[in-house]
């Protein structure tokens, strides 16, 4: 199982939000490139980067992300990628994967067309709160249900589907492994679990589930619940 540390960018800093609420943001570093380098030195091969500026409708942090891309770790980029131009820009900048949320919920046909064109490069993201899919920086309810979206994703040429339990995101309250497994089963796509990881036991529990291909971990690493080396070992 793959360990994927999260680096959320807000105005050039590394931050973590609680349940997507900017009013509950914690700044962990003023140097995102140094954070990425520390993960690379430990043996991490992929990092989940979220451009919160772009997700919230502000100018994207392209220069900073470009500097991070050049560090040699595969970047899975999300945040504000809602059309062919922004998706293409992300991939052309050197990001290996583009994480797509709002477009999946709003225009599945267009997303599936992009997924066919860019086979293996797009990761659909399903952000769920109390059973409902949320979009636009988690501020809006999606027009389709979770079940409908999963059914439409069945067979899509995507390497993974990112499943976030919003109510657990940034709360270190334990991941929603059942949700991730249900999504993987109904889409036929391996799941990446996001939200709530707080212990090595969480990682080991996820590792035992064949539906789960990886875990995205943020606050637990920044607040020292375990080291990056311990996390990598727990995922093997």
N, C-alpha and C positions, 0 to 999 in steps of 0.2 A: 504494500500500500504506500502511496506517495504522500510525503509530508510537504505541504505547500504553505510556507509562512505568508502572512498578509502584510502588505505595506499600503496603508490608506494615506493618500496625499491630500492635504488641504493647505492652500496658500504656501506650498513649498515645504511644509512640515509633515512629519509622520504623526498621524493622529489615530485614535480609535474613538468611535461613537458608541453610545449605549442605545441599542434598539433603533439605530439610524437617526438619533436626535442630536442635532448639532449643538444644542444647548448643553448637552452632556458629553462634550468632547474632551479628551485628554491628549495633550501633546507629549509625545515620547522622544522625539528627536527633531533637530533642525537640519539634519544631514541625511536625507533618504539614501543617497548613494553609499554612505558609510554603513548604514544598516544593511543594505543589500550585500555589500562586500563582506560583512560579518557572517551572513548566512552562506554566501558562496564559500568562504574559507572553512566553514564547518562541514561542507559537503552537500548543501542543498542544491538541487538542479533546476527547480522551478519556484518562482515567486508569484503570488497573486497581488497585482498592483491595481488599486482602485483610484481613479482620478475623481475625487469628490467635487472638485470645482466644476468639471464638465458635467457630472451627474446632476448638479444643482443648477445647471443652465448658465454657468459662468465660463469664461475663456479656458480652454483646456491647458494643462501644464505640459505642453509638447516638448519644450526644451529640456525640462527636468527628466521627463520620461526617456527622451533620446539619450541623455547621459547615463541613465540606468541601463538601457538596452546594451550599451557598449561594454558593460561590465561582464558579459559572457554567460550570465544565468538566463535561462528561458523565462520570459515574462508572459504571464497570462493577464491581459489588461482589460479592465472593465471601467464603466463610468462614462455615460454620455455617448455611447456608440449606438446611434439610432438610425443610421442610414448608410448607404453603400459608400459614400465619400468618407465618413468618419471611420468606418470599419476598414476600408482600404488604407487610409492614412496610418491606422494603428499597425496593420500588418506590414506595410511598406517601411515603417520606421524601425522594424526589426522585432516587434513583439511576435511571439510564436503563435499565440492564441488570442482571439478577441471574445470577450464575454458579453453576451447580448441579453438584455432583460426586457426592457419596455417593448422593443420591436416584436419579440416573441409573442407577447400578450396582445398587442394591438393589431399586428398584421402578420399572422403566421405564414400565409402564402409567400409573402416577400422574404421572410426569414428563411423558409425552406429553400427558396430559389437561391439565396445567397449561400446557404449551407451546401447545396449541390455544386455551385460554382467554386466555392472555397473549401472543398472537401477536407475535413480534418482540422480546419483552422478555427471553427466557431464553436463556442460553448454556450448553449442556452442556459439562462439563469432563471430559476423560479424562486422568488422571495415570498415567503408565506407567513402570514400572521393569522392565527385562529382559523386556519383552514382556507383563508382567502389569499390569492396572489396579489401582491402589491407592485406598483411600477412608479416610474418618475421619481427616483430617489426615495421610494417607499411611501410617497405621499398620496398616491391615488390607488383606488381599487381597480384591478384589471377587469376588462369587459367580459372575459371568459373565466370559467371555473378552472380549478387545478386539474380536475379529471379531464375536462375537454382539452386543455393544453397538452397534458401528457399523452392523450390518445393521438393528437395531431403530430406529436414529435416521434411517434413510433417509427423506427426505420430511418430516421434522419442520419446522415453521415457525419455525426459529431463524436469527438473523442470522449466527451463526458458531458454531464448535466450538473450544473452547480445548484445545490439545494440549500437555501438559507432559512432557518427558522428565526424570523425577525425578533420574536419575543425573547429569544435566548442570545441574540447577537450582542457581543460585548458584555454579557452578564456573567460569564464563567459559571453557568448553572447546569452544565452538561448538555451534550448535543442531542438532537432529535434524530436518532438513528432509524427509528421506525418510519418517519417521514421520508428520509433519504432512500430507504429500501423500497418503499411503496412507489416512489417516483421512478427509481431504476427499473422496477418490475413492469411498470405500465408504459414506460417509454422504450424499454429495451436498450437503454444507454447507461453505462456505468455512472454512478453518482459520486460527486465531490461534496462532502459534508462541510457546511459552514455554520458557525454560530454555537457558542456555548462550551467549546472544548476548555476544560479546566484542570485535567489531570492526565497522567500517563495511563491510568486505567481507561479513560475515555478513548485514547488512541488505540489501546490494545483491544478494546471492545469493537471498535470500528474495523480494525484489521481482520477480525474473525469473520466478517460478513462479506461474502463474495460480491454482493451488489455494489459495494463501496470501493472505488478506485483510489480515493485520496481524501485527505482532510485539510481544510484551510484553517490555520491557527494564527490568531492575532494577539489579543490581550494577555493570554496565558504566558506567552513568550516574553512580552514586554514587562510583565509584572513578576516574572521569576517563579512561576508555578513549577516550571521545569526548564532545563537548559535545552538549547537546540540539539545538542549531542544526544541527550536523553530521549528527546522526541524522535529523532531519526532512528535510534536503536529500537524504540517501541513499535515503530512502523514496519520493521523487517519481519 
